[in-house]
Amino acid sequence: MANPLFDTLFEQHVGNDTVFLQLPDGETITYAKFLQTTAQYAGLLTKLGLQPGDRLAVQIAKSPQALAIYASCVQAGIVFLPLNPAYTANEVSYFLEDSGATVLICDQKQVEALSPVATTCSAALETLNADGSGTFADKAQKLPEVYDTVARVADDLAAFLYTSGTTGRSKGAMLTQGNLLSNAKALMSEWQFTAQDVLLHALPIFHTHGLFVASNIMLLAGGKMIFLPKFDLDHVIAQLPHATTMMGVPTFYTRLLSDPRLNKALVTHMRLFVSGSAPMLAETHVQFEKRTGCSILERYGMTETNMNTSNPYSGERRPGTVGFPLPATEIKITDSNTGETLPDGEIGEIEVRGANVFKGYWNMPEKTAEELRADGFFITGDLGKIDQDGYLQIVGRNKDLIISGGFNIYPKEIELLLDEEEHVLESAVIGVPHPDFGETVVGVLIADGDNALDLEKIKINIHKSLARFKHPQRLVTLPELPRNAMGKVQKNALRKRFEKLFLE
């Protein structure tokens, strides 16, 4: 194929007048119209000087036009870099500089904050708003509705997604056309998606789950998406009777369970509920099935790998597990120190190998070599075990990464801010169980001497520098941090101490 990802996901729909996207106000967009917009956007990207392999950064609201920018990057051979709209200008500056993106598209409301960033990074700045207006859309409207797709091969880069570890800088995970396409094919088959499916899409599209899982599957299958700008309980409940499937994070399901309108009659037409991006409490599984008669299918993926495992579509969906490896994906549990494979039932580090595994970290060869073995296995940093029936159970993380509501949070970033606050001697940031978000952020502070800490003032100060999803939900004080004999802070002890903070 000239361009494997575009030819498989998009080209098949040229001239297709069936509905691809249905918006909250009832407006519909056909596949044909979507691809005409995509072609105009691809033409504009080329006109702006972007060449195949160049990076385009976007920090924009979810919209059909935002999704078309992703498609246009695939068609023009440009590497797509979506950024969370909640990121501050300082955070965007790092991503822009590190990626070398030469064009940044943002909401008009962010122009004042991001113009200096774009100028410093020598990037052109365009706008695209939630309603589809903006300089980018205006310029694209004047261009042809056809575009000669740029030739690419499976190993060419399609996207960068920045992911956080527990130490060091955020890392740009390089995802290839082959990574994305292989995963979409595996998931469509495993979850039995067809052109008759209607997916209720309330996920963000700057994240693997909403963009590369949900959207790519539906493009491949040729189904329709009810495309909501975000999760709104009333809107989701109103649309459930018109859908056949939904993908969400645990928060979606806990919020649905909080509403008495959720019952079996509401979801009669639903054949599949999928959950991921954060661990789901077993109780949520139990309560959801009791209320609806539907068993949530939980799966396991990462920014670097897309999806790795899934509970079965046909068969027991076992709460507390993430199922079995997807076709052509290998999972093994290894000793963190020796790398040796452990027998089933023993806890160790989860490693994964397959066509879904990323190419490496942008401009970080040493970090890539640390986490991506020469034989192709990726060291996930997650701890797990495989039970006697072959189900994978995730029991924790070697890294201190916090996943709250599906978003990755880097503790060190928050700790550095807390440590700068008045009278704070030191801090430790941990993730603790939360019934709504899976996990949430708690900051543990140690005061300097006998000084009292003004926790509310500290919260206000650090919120200025952090995206909202990174804000600590609670700040607590202790006389000292627990440490081992080597002086290392024992975060496991802190997590144990505060594990019921939001569950009681």
Secondary structure as UniProt FT lines:
FT   HELIX           4..9
FT   HELIX           11..13
FT   TURN            14..15
FT   STRAND          19..22
FT   TURN            24..25
FT   STRAND          28..30
FT   HELIX           31..47
FT   TURN            48..49
FT   TURN            52..53
FT   STRAND          55..59
FT   HELIX           64..76
FT   STRAND          79..82
FT   TURN            85..86
FT   HELIX           89..99
FT   STRAND          103..106
FT   HELIX           108..110
FT   HELIX           111..120
FT   TURN            121..122
FT   STRAND          124..127
FT   TURN            130..131
FT   HELIX           135..140
FT   TURN            141..142
FT   TURN            154..155
FT   STRAND          157..163
FT   STRAND          171..176
FT   HELIX           177..190
FT   TURN            191..192
FT   TURN            195..196
FT   STRAND          198..201
FT   HELIX           209..215
FT   HELIX           216..221
FT   STRAND          224..227
FT   HELIX           233..239
FT   HELIX           240..242
FT   STRAND          245..248
FT   HELIX           250..257
FT   TURN            260..261
FT   HELIX           265..267
FT   TURN            268..269
FT   STRAND          272..275
FT   HELIX           282..292
FT   STRAND          297..302
FT   TURN            303..305
FT   STRAND          306..310
FT   TURN            319..320
FT   STRAND          324..325
FT   TURN            327..328
FT   STRAND          329..334
FT   TURN            336..338
FT   TURN            344..345
FT   STRAND          348..354
FT   TURN            355..356
FT   STRAND          360..361
FT   TURN            362..363
FT   HELIX           365..371
FT   TURN            374..375
FT   STRAND          378..386
FT   TURN            388..389
FT   STRAND          392..397
FT   STRAND          402..404
FT   TURN            405..406
FT   STRAND          407..409
FT   HELIX           411..419
FT   TURN            422..423
FT   STRAND          424..434
FT   TURN            435..437
FT   STRAND          438..447
FT   TURN            449..450
FT   HELIX           455..463
FT   TURN            464..465
FT   HELIX           468..470
FT   STRAND          474..477
FT   TURN            485..486
FT   HELIX           491..497
FT   TURN            498..503
//
